[in-house]
Amino acid sequence: MISSYFNEWLDEYNDYMRLYTLFGDEYYLEQAGEALAGLKALVLRAERHKNILRKIMSDKVHVY
């Protein structure tokens, strides 16, 4: 499920970059930057979630 979110964000980024390349409008470049920032936030959140799950599934006691 998470991978579909990555694909959507990447598609949006690529679409805006293609529009920027074709038309040179700064608006498209700004939107591409926002899509990239959203993708980075999603990746960071997924990494944190993965670390939390790893700690939950571990037999060790972890300090948070």
N, C-alpha and C positions, 0 to 999 in steps of 0.2 A: 504494500500500500504506500509506504513512504517513497519508494522509487517512482511511483506515478507522480507524486508531488514534485520530485526533482525534475522529471521530464517536462512537466507543465511549466515550471520556472525557467528551465533551459529553453523551451520552445518560445516562451514570451521574450526572453532576452534575445534570442536569435532573430525573432521577428522584428523587434525594434532596431536591432543593429542593421538588419537588411534594409529597413525603411530609411534609416539614417544614411546608409551608404548610397541608396538610390536618390534621395531627395536632399540630403545635407541639412535637414532641419534639426536644430539643437534640441527641440522637444523630444525627438525620438532617442537621442543620446541620453538625455536625462531619464527617460522612462527605462531605458536599458540599464542604466546605473541603479535605478530603484529595484528592478527585477533581480539584478545581481546581488544587491544588498539583502533582499528577501531570501534569495537562495543561500547566501552565506549564513544567515540567521537560522534557516531551516537545517542546514548541515550541523551547525553548532548545537542546536537543540537535539538533534538525532544522536550526536556523539555523547552528550550529557545523559540522555536516556539510556543509551547502550551501557555507559559506565555504571549507572544506578542499577540496572538489571544485572550486570555482572556481579556487583557487590551483593545484591539480594540473593543471587543463586549460589554465592560462595559459602563455604563452610566456616570461613574466618569471620571474626568480629571486626567490623570496620568503624573507624572514627570518622565522623562527617564534619 
